[in-house]
Amino acid sequence: MQARKIKVDLDLVTQARSYIYRENLAVKADKVEELLKPSSLSPSKNAFAERLSDLNFDLYSMLVVDLLHEFELGVWQALFIHLIRLLHTLDSVNELDIRYHQVPRFGQGAIRKFSSNVSELKKLAAHNFEDLLQCAMPVFDGLFPSPHNELIQKLLFTCAHWHALAKLRMHTDITVNLLEGVTVSLGELFREFVGSTCTVYATYELPRELDARVRKETRKKDKHSHTKTSHDMQAKQAEAPGHSNGPHLSMVNSLPGASTSTTTANISSKPMYVPVLVGNVKGLNTFYRGESTKEAETMKQLTKRKKTFNLSTYKFHALGDYPAMIKQYGTCDSYSTEPGELEHRTPKARYRRTSKKGYIKQIAQIERRQAHVRQIRARMVPAAPQVSLDAGDDLTQDFNKHYHIGKSENQSEHIGLFYNNNLGDPAVKEFIPCLKKHLLPRIRDMLGLVHGEGDWERVTFHRERMYAHRIMRVNFTRYDIRRGQDVVRTGATPQSNIMMLNPNFAMDLGPNPSSQDLLNCDHPFWYAQVLGIYHVNAVYLGEGNHDYQPRRIEYLWIRWYDIQHIGGWQSQSLDQVTFPSPEAEGSFAFLDPDYVLRACHMIPYLHLGRVLAPGDSGISHWALDKNDYKSYTVNRFADRDMMLRYHWGAGIGHTYSWTKGVPSQVCNVNVDNGDDHDTVSSDDREFCDDLGDDIDDGKSDHSMAGHGDECDDWWEDELDEEVSDEE
């Protein structure tokens, strides 16, 4: 059927070409348009169609989508540039640069650090534009007046949502249906953006666009002037008697400003066109020749062209083809141009090792040497045998373990002295009793004792010491049943934020819950900041125990986030959280590392400012509340795995979303549930004293046995990173 259509299209193109070449009709003539426009054809021949149409070859099946060039370097880049144009009219570009520069990095290259001049668009690759999109919502929030700010926020949210869905490496019927719905919403928002926002502001060329255009026009003008001058000089030399290959003295004397004593030796020392630097305009380094600075600046202002946002391009038109293309050919990474683009790094790395002269031969020699070295290494180092891991092996290589904390006990702290030295710090209030209450159910479970109240005062510490660690590695199963790993740091840094399951969350919401549904059943996740990673050698002296050997127990000292606003897919908004006051009850707690789902990306709302005034030292040394912002946003678009965690049940590797119950979190504080559901605060959390009956359902999705052996390339590269920190 499709092959027959190609033959019909080929006949239409042949007929249209006969109108153009035999009847001398224009390409846009009505007779030609009536023939080709219904099928969106052009009067151009195609070698594949001419040669392979008789073999029933489907020409259109060759044309697949290209996410990298069509969206990341196409639609999103065009939208980002036009948003910068809009900010130039509002004089808010500097604020955009400041906000992007202060966005913290996340993960193993998932979100990289932004430069201080993002708006200048210098040296940005596709992955840079991807990072800009993933962090765009909190950065652009508040830069535009209402109602344009709300519309742009929804547009940025939908763009990030569409990009994350389209770039998934494992699709199901659920995700494809989601992509179809988001594609429709994306088209509606783009049309609304063009109709209601772009028409309000008069946008012009960016400084870099104007600079590039003026340079091009200047080069063209100089080339034309140089060509004309050469022709005139050749004509004068031909007319002069006894002319030679060099310039004649009479012609040199005719140059402006030349005297009779001027010789050919100093012609180049007095150029006809003097380069003049245009003003102190940021981004404009254009040289105008033969013009003063004031005249050149006036010329630039007069030639500044108006720029509009254009939706009538193929790249916008191609967005609607992605769901059907994924259904027919599979995920976009199977036919993406990204691997080929990334391969450019290989010859460029080899080029830097050459002398830059005759580099082609040198690059080939480097490649051959590298291939020989790989062959020699393969012969000398045989493949390592598969050895089962025992309890004493290094847990960094055991991906079946949910987390890894170093075994070192070099950084020890006497618990009593630690408590006495920080008596005035609200984070250390009731530190020892709360820690023992947290450890009591865990050590009783390790000893095989029946869960019960017990006596937390019967929990003691070997040598009265706790041992600190700087980092913790969290292993998890991603949505595509591949291994993932996050590195969590201590010290209230941007890399110390974690998320965990909420035991009160309802399980029957489906993959696309509304904000009201989430509000009625609490939020699916809890968020916290890790203040410390510790382990203790605990001994239980309670009734019924006859084993008094110290047992290593690892725990996290955390500070809770309170949820201010619950975002959702229907409201097209992100979750907003804040820190409760360090003096508030339940602001700090202890947590079993086994309950950490993975790290999360918190972006501060910079336009709201900090809680404390500049120079205020705060009231907690350990919580570092002097650096607290008034509000943070949880970036659900930090990576594709994070995005699918908020589509409850849509990620195949997220096994917790397919079970019937979520286990309770083991922490040290017991508080009553509040009746106010506007926010989810630390006072709304219920903590159990023991592991409970739900433990049998599993703690999280950390089990990786049988979930595939393939890892990302960065996995092996980052395994040994910062081992020295653990030691």
C-alpha positions, 0 to 999 in steps of 0.5 A: 500500500505504501509502495503504491503511494510512492509511485503515485507521488512520483507520478505527481512530481513528474507531472509538476516538473513537466509544467515547470520545464515544458510550459514555463510555469513558476514553481509556486504557480496555481496549477503546480500547487493544486497538484502537489500541495494536497500531499505536501510534495515538492517538485524535486526528484529523489534517487531512492524513489526513482530507482527503488519504487519498482521494488516496492521499497517504502521510501518514507520508512527511511525517514525517522525522527531525530531527537537531538537535532529536532528538539534539543538543538531545534525546538528547545533551542529556538524557544530558549533563545526567544525567551532570552530575547523576551528577557532583553526587553525586560532587562532581566538577562543578568538575573537569568545568568545568576540563577543558572550559575547557582543551580547545583549539579546533580548525579554522575553528569546528569546535571552539570554546573552552568557557566556564569554567562548562559545567555551568551550561548557560548560553546553549548552542546546538545547535553548543555541544552538538555541540562538547561531544559531540566532546570528551566522552571525555577530559573525562569519563575518570576522573571516575567509578569503575570499572566505570561509567567504562568504560561511560560512555566506551563510551557517549560514544564510540558517541554521537559515532560515531553523530552523525558518521555520521548527519550526513554530507553524502555517504553510501555503502552502507558508511557507511549499513551502519556507521550501522545497526550503530552504532545497534544498539550505541547502543541496547544501551549506553543500556539498559546505562547505565540498568540498571547505572549510573543505578540505583546513584546517586540523582540529583536536580535540578540547581541550575538546574532547582531554581531554575527550578521554584521561580521558577515556583512562586513566581510562581504563588503570588504571582499567586494571592495577588495575585488573592485580595487584590484580590478581598478589597479590592474586596469591602470597598470595596463594603461600605463606605459612600461608597466610592471608586475608591481604597483606604478609610482603614479598610481601610488601617488594617486592614493589619498594622503600620499605625497610625491615622496611616497614609495612602494615600501610604505603602502601597507603602512597606510591602509585605506580602511582603518578598523574601529571597535564599536563601543562597549556593548556586551557581546559586540566585538564587530569591527566596522571599517571606514566608520567612526565609533558613533557612526558604527553604533548608529548603523547597528541600531538602524540595522537591528532586525526584529525577530519573531518566534516561528512555529512553521518549521519542520522541526515543530511539525515532526514532534507529532510523529514521535509516538507513532515512530516509537510504536513502529521502530522502538525507542529513540535511542535505537536510531538516534544521531547522538552516538555518531555525534559523540564519536566526534570526541575520539578524533578530536582527542587524538588531534590534540596529540598531533603536531597540527601539521600533516595530522591525518597520518598522525591520527591514523598512527595513534589509532593503530597504536591504541588498537595494538595496546588493547590487543596486548593488554587482552593477551596479558590480562586474562578475564577475571573469574566470577567469584561469589562475594562473601560477607567480608568482600568489598561491598562497592562491587556487590550491586545486590546491596542497596547501599555502601558505607565505608568500613573505616573507623578512623574518624571516631567521635565520643558520643558523650563529648559530642553531645556536651560540646553541642548543647546549644545546638537545636540539632543535637537536642535529645541526640542520645535518647533519640539515637537509642530509640532508633537503634532499639528495634533494629538491634532486637531484630538482629538478635532475633528477639520478638518486637516489642517496646523494650527499654531503649536505655539498655542500648549501649555503645562499644567504647562510647564512640560513633564513626563518621563517614563522608559519602554513601553510595546508594544502588537502585534499579532504574525504570529500564531495569538497569543499575543506577548509583547515587553518591550522597554526601554529608555536611548540608551540601547540594549532594546531601538530599535524599528521597524515601517512600511515604508509608501513608501514600495510597497505591491505587492512584494510577500513573497520572494522579492529579494534585488534588488526589495527591493532597488527599492521600499525602505525597508519595515521597518524603525528602530529607537532607543528610547531616551525617553518615555514621555507624556504631557498634551497639550492644543490647543489655535488655531482657531475653538477650544472651549475646552481648557482642557489639554489632555494627549498625549504620544510620543517617542523621537527617533534617526533614523537608516540609512540603509546601506545595504538591506539584502534579502532572495535571497542574503542570507544577513541581513540588515545593519544599522548605526547611522547618525551623531548627527549633521545631519539634521533629525537624531532625531524626535518624534513618536506616540507610536501607530506606533511602530510595535515591538522591534527589535534586533540590533547586532553591527559589533564588528570587524568594531569597534566604530565610536569614539576613546576610551576615546572620550566623543562624542557630545551628552549626550542624544544620547550617541554617544560615544558608537556608532558602525560603523555598526549594523545588524538587526537580522531577526532571533531573533524569528520566528515572526520576521523572518516571518515579512520579508516574506511579506504576509506569516504571518497570524497574520501580518494583515498589510501585507494583506491590500492595503496601509500602513499609513504614520508615524506621525513625526515632520520633513518634508524633501524631498525624495532623488534620491539615492536608495543605502541607505535609510537614514533619508533624504529619509523619508517623514513625513506628517503633519497630519494623512492623508487618509490612517489612516482608513487602521489601524496603525499596527497589534496591534488589538487583539480582536478575535485573540485567548485567549491563551498566552505563559506561560511567558505572565502572569509571566512577566505582573507585571515585572518592575511595580516599574520602571513605578511608 
